[in-house]
Amino acid sequence: MTARVVIAAPTFNKAGYLEQALRSLLSQTFRDLRVIAVDDLSTDDSVAVASRLAAQDARLEVHVNERRLGMLTNTNRALALALER
């Protein structure tokens, strides 16, 4: 899916807030969008939350790092994936 607007969403251990944040992004009135969540190997349920929402909405793409990258590198990875789209 190509989109005119792509939002990069780096995530780490914020499962309690993640569903609301992702639903807010996906509920925008601008429909031609893609949300890319890049999880930095969370130890909570962040990946499960994001994956469940992605199964419901094809505009959400979830990536999980193979190893912990840290905040800055994870953010840069999320941005790079967004720019590819």
Secondary structure by P-SEA (a helix, b strand, c coil): ccccbbbbbbbccccccaaaaaaaaaacccccbbbbbbbcccccaaaaaaaaaaaacccbbbbbbcccccaaaaaaaaaaaaaac
